[in-house]
Amino acid sequence: MDLSPTDALIIVDIQNDYCEDGSMPVAGALELVKVLSNLSRRVKSRGGRVIATQDWHTDKHLSFSENGGQWPQHCVQGTNGAQLHPELKLPVGSIVIRKGTNPKVEARSAFTESTLLETLRRFSAERVFVCGVPTEITVLETALEANSLGFGTYVVEDGVAALAQDNAEAAEAIEKMKSVGIEFVSGTELAS
C-alpha cells in the first residue's frame, strides 16, 4: 500500500499500565511495541504523520473502581504507568496527544476532549491507520469516530490487542468496524 503525506498513523495508548505488570495489562500489548516502532518509521519515511495517544487521568477519574467506575486505577498523570512504553521508539517529529484528562468524562475515543481532530486537520490528513490497545474499547471508538468524521479509516490488524480474555468481544468490535466500512490492513502491507 502506498503511503503519503496525507496519511497519519494513530498509535493508541501503548503505555506502561496497559503492558505486562501494569495495572490494566492487555495481553499482547508488549509484542506490539516493536511492530509499531517499525511501522511508525515507515509512515514517517513516506512523509506521513505519527501520532501517539496517551491516557492522562487524574486520580479522581470516574472510570476508576474506587470512584464508581469499572476499571482499576490506571494511567494517572505523572506516574510511570501513564508513560509511553520505553521501548516504543517513535520517529523524530511524532506528536503525543494526551487525553482523558477530564475526571468526569470517560473519553473512550482518542478524539474526545483532545487535540487529535485539529492536529489531523492541521496536517491535511485524509487517511488514518489506527493501532494500539485495547481493540474493543479505545481502538474501536477512535476508528469509528475517525470514520464518521470522513477520514479514510484503516485498522492495522496485527497492530492491535484486546483487553478482554474472551475473544468474542474483540471479534464483535472488529465486525462493528467492518460493518461501517473501516478497512483492515496488515503492518506488512503498510511496510511494503
Residue pairs with C-beta under 8 A, 6 or more apart in sequence:
1 185
1 189
1 190
1 192
2 46
3 42
3 43
3 46
3 47
3 48
3 190
4 46
4 47
4 48
5 46
5 47
5 48
5 123
5 124
6 48
6 123
6 124
6 125
6 126
6 127
7 43
7 46
7 48
7 49
7 125
7 126
7 127
7 128
7 129
8 43
8 48
8 49
8 50
8 51
8 120
8 123
8 125
8 127
8 128
8 129
9 39
9 40
9 43
9 48
9 49
9 50
9 51
9 128
9 129
9 131
10 51
10 52
10 53
10 110
10 116
10 128
10 129
10 130
10 131
10 132
10 142
10 146
11 36
11 40
11 50
11 51
11 52
11 53
11 88
11 90
11 131
11 132
12 53
12 110
12 130
12 131
12 132
12 133
12 138
12 139
12 142
13 53
13 54
13 55
13 75
13 132
13 133
13 134
13 138
14 29
14 32
14 33
14 36
14 52
14 84
14 85
14 88
14 132
14 133
15 22
15 54
15 55
15 75
15 81
15 82
15 83
15 84
15 85
16 22
16 80
16 81
16 82
16 83
16 84
16 85
17 23
17 24
17 25
17 55
17 74
17 75
17 81
17 82
18 24
18 25
18 26
18 29
18 74
18 75
18 133
18 134
19 25
19 26
19 29
19 30
19 33
19 85
20 29
20 30
22 74
22 81
23 72
23 73
23 74
23 81
24 71
24 72
24 74
24 163
26 133
26 134
26 161
26 162
26 163
27 161
27 162
27 165
28 161
28 162
29 85
29 133
29 161
30 85
31 161
32 131
32 132
32 133
32 159
32 160
32 161
33 85
33 87
33 88
34 87
35 158
35 159
35 187
36 88
36 131
36 132
36 159
37 87
37 88
37 89
37 90
38 187
38 191
39 131
39 156
39 159
39 187
39 190
39 191
40 50
40 89
40 90
40 91
40 94
41 89
41 91
42 190
42 191
43 49
43 50
43 129
43 190
44 50
44 91
44 93
44 94
49 95
49 119
49 120
49 123
49 125
50 90
50 91
50 93
50 94
50 95
51 94
51 95
51 96
51 97
51 116
51 119
51 120
52 84
52 88
52 90
52 94
52 95
52 96
52 97
53 96
53 97
53 98
53 99
53 110
53 114
53 116
53 132
53 138
53 142
54 75
54 82
54 84
54 96
54 97
54 98
54 99
55 74
55 75
55 82
55 98
55 99
55 100
56 75
56 77
56 82
56 98
56 99
56 100
56 101
57 63
57 64
57 74
57 75
57 76
57 77
57 82
57 100
57 101
57 103
58 76
58 77
58 101
58 103
59 73
59 76
60 67
60 103
61 67
61 69
61 73
61 76
61 100
61 103
62 68
62 69
62 103
62 104
62 105
62 106
63 69
63 70
63 71
63 106
64 71
64 72
64 73
64 74
65 71
65 72
65 73
66 73
67 103
74 81
75 81
75 82
75 100
76 82
77 101
84 90
84 96
90 96
95 119
97 110
97 114
97 115
97 116
97 119
98 114
99 107
99 110
99 112
99 113
99 114
99 116
100 107
100 113
101 113
102 113
105 112
105 113
106 112
107 113
107 114
108 137
108 138
108 140
108 141
109 138
109 141
109 142
109 144
109 145
110 116
110 138
110 141
110 142
110 145
111 117
111 142
111 145
111 146
111 149
117 149
120 128
120 151
125 151
126 151
126 152
127 151
127 152
127 153
127 154
128 146
128 151
128 152
128 153
128 154
129 154
129 155
129 156
129 185
129 190
130 139
130 142
130 143
130 146
130 153
130 154
130 155
130 156
130 160
131 139
131 155
131 156
131 159
131 160
131 187
132 138
132 139
132 159
132 160
133 139
133 160
133 161
133 162
133 163
134 160
134 161
134 162
134 163
134 164
135 160
135 161
135 162
135 163
135 170
135 173
135 174
136 162
136 163
136 164
136 169
136 170
136 172
136 173
137 163
139 155
139 160
139 173
140 173
140 176
140 177
143 153
143 155
143 177
143 182
144 176
144 177
144 180
144 182
146 153
147 153
147 177
147 180
147 181
147 182
148 180
153 181
153 182
153 183
154 182
154 183
154 184
154 185
155 174
155 177
155 182
155 183
155 184
155 185
156 184
156 185
156 186
156 187
156 190
157 184
157 185
157 186
158 186
158 187
158 188
159 187
162 169
162 170
162 173
164 170
174 184
177 184
178 184
